[in-house]
Amino acid sequence: PALPSTPLVTHNANSRRFETQAADGSVAFLNYTIAGNRITFEHTFVPDNLRGKGVAGNLARAALIEARQHHWNVIPHCTYLAGFIKQHPEFADLLEPELQP
């Protein structure tokens, strides 16, 4: 049997968010604001039916990879994203310099 695929994370720049859609149409997202070379991640939202399936982690990873590609300094106002960076120190260098450990 095939393994369930990880839903694709897309960057919806018009809505200023990274998002993924489940088969049932529900959408999870991580929204942000950008000022200069700083991206502030504001909030991660995952609908109840998608929780506990790694969706928030997929959103965080995709957003941080894109931040690295664009050389954005990350400000994690979102507590989930801040915790994700602590658990995945390979992304700590993306933090705004005064926020780096």
Secondary structure, 3 states (H helix, E strand, C coil): CCCCCCCCCEEEHHHCEEEEECCCCCEEEEEEEEECCEEEEEEEECCHHHCCCCHHHHHHHHHHHHHHHHCCEEEECCHHHHHHHHHCHHHHHHECHHHCC
